[in-house]
């Protein structure tokens, strides 16, 4: 996907997510060569509460594999978070 198209789609997602009123989880990697990391943080910033941002690692197509347990734990924690109905913004960073 061309960089202009990625930029355009990100702008549309940011505009859309501002109107979403349900829990939002954003998982993103600084190593993503298709969607810049900054775009993930913009989407997160635009989202309403409750929301969570989890930084994973690995490229666009293998981040979930490279991050392994971090990725799986993020989903498990998110599902518990949603089930418990907890609110609040959380940012998880992985080095």
VEXTIRO-638841 format. One record per residue (C-alpha): x, z, y. Coordinates in pm, whole numbers. Example, Ala and Ser with C-alpha at 12.3 -4.5 7.8 and 13.67 -1.06 7.14 Angstrom:
% VEXTIRO-638841
<pt px="1230" pz="780" py="-450"/>
<pt px="1367" pz="714" py="-106"/>
END
This chain:
% VEXTIRO-638841
<pt px="0" pz="0" py="0"/>
<pt px="143" pz="-97" py="338"/>
<pt px="235" pz="174" py="585"/>
<pt px="-29" pz="60" py="834"/>
<pt px="-299" pz="81" py="568"/>
<pt px="-181" pz="431" py="464"/>
<pt px="-192" pz="536" py="831"/>
<pt px="-543" pz="391" py="876"/>
<pt px="-675" pz="557" py="560"/>
<pt px="-525" pz="890" py="669"/>
<pt px="-698" pz="869" py="1007"/>
<pt px="-1027" pz="797" py="832"/>
<pt px="-976" pz="1089" py="592"/>
<pt px="-890" pz="1325" py="880"/>
<pt px="-1208" pz="1218" py="1062"/>
<pt px="-1412" pz="1262" py="743"/>
<pt px="-1269" pz="1598" py="635"/>
<pt px="-1365" pz="1752" py="970"/>
<pt px="-1727" pz="1720" py="857"/>
<pt px="-1674" pz="1860" py="507"/>
<pt px="-1809" pz="2212" py="465"/>
<pt px="-1694" pz="2304" py="118"/>
<pt px="-1361" pz="2436" py="-13"/>
<pt px="-1074" pz="2187" py="26"/>
<pt px="-751" pz="2179" py="-175"/>
<pt px="-461" pz="1959" py="-62"/>
<pt px="-165" pz="1916" py="-299"/>
<pt px="120" pz="1711" py="-158"/>
<pt px="492" pz="1646" py="-200"/>
<pt px="762" pz="1579" py="56"/>
<pt px="899" pz="1331" py="-200"/>
<pt px="585" pz="1114" py="-189"/>
<pt px="711" pz="768" py="-101"/>
<pt px="361" pz="623" py="-45"/>
<pt px="180" pz="885" py="163"/>
<pt px="404" pz="1069" py="411"/>
<pt px="402" pz="1449" py="381"/>
<pt px="294" pz="1477" py="744"/>
<pt px="-31" pz="1300" py="658"/>
<pt px="-110" pz="1566" py="398"/>
<pt px="-52" pz="1841" py="652"/>
<pt px="-273" pz="1658" py="906"/>
<pt px="-556" pz="1639" py="654"/>
<pt px="-514" pz="2009" py="577"/>
<pt px="-511" pz="2102" py="947"/>
<pt px="-833" pz="1906" py="1005"/>
<pt px="-1018" pz="2064" py="713"/>
<pt px="-1262" pz="2349" py="765"/>
<pt px="-1223" pz="2685" py="591"/>
<pt px="-1192" pz="2771" py="314"/>
<pt px="-892" pz="2555" py="242"/>
<pt px="-557" pz="2572" py="69"/>
<pt px="-239" pz="2365" py="90"/>
<pt px="5" pz="2357" py="-201"/>
<pt px="339" pz="2185" py="-162"/>
<pt px="453" pz="2029" py="-488"/>
<pt px="754" pz="1811" py="-559"/>
<pt px="806" pz="1472" py="-720"/>
<pt px="705" pz="1128" py="-602"/>
<pt px="358" pz="980" py="-549"/>
<pt px="297" pz="898" py="-914"/>
<pt px="475" pz="1178" py="-1098"/>
<pt px="441" pz="1480" py="-870"/>
<pt px="196" pz="1646" py="-1105"/>
<pt px="440" pz="1599" py="-1394"/>
<pt px="757" pz="1697" py="-1207"/>
<pt px="587" pz="2004" py="-1058"/>
<pt px="453" pz="2105" py="-1400"/>
<pt px="351" pz="2471" py="-1394"/>
<pt px="335" pz="2479" py="-1013"/>
<pt px="73" pz="2203" py="-1024"/>
<pt px="-123" pz="2359" py="-1311"/>
<pt px="-108" pz="2706" py="-1156"/>
<pt px="-226" pz="2569" py="-822"/>
<pt px="-535" pz="2422" py="-988"/>
<pt px="-603" pz="2736" py="-1191"/>
<pt px="-568" pz="2955" py="-880"/>
<pt px="-788" pz="2717" py="-681"/>
<pt px="-1063" pz="2727" py="-941"/>
<pt px="-1052" pz="3108" py="-941"/>
<pt px="-1054" pz="3104" py="-559"/>
<pt px="-1364" pz="2884" py="-550"/>
<pt px="-1536" pz="3078" py="-826"/>
<pt px="-1472" pz="3410" py="-650"/>
<pt px="-1604" pz="3266" py="-323"/>
<pt px="-1305" pz="3391" py="-126"/>
<pt px="-1257" pz="3244" py="219"/>
<pt px="-947" pz="3202" py="431"/>
<pt px="-667" pz="2959" py="474"/>
<pt px="-368" pz="2981" py="244"/>
<pt px="-47" pz="2783" py="231"/>
<pt px="171" pz="2791" py="-78"/>
<pt px="523" pz="2652" py="-50"/>
<pt px="742" pz="2560" py="-343"/>
<pt px="1113" pz="2494" py="-308"/>
END
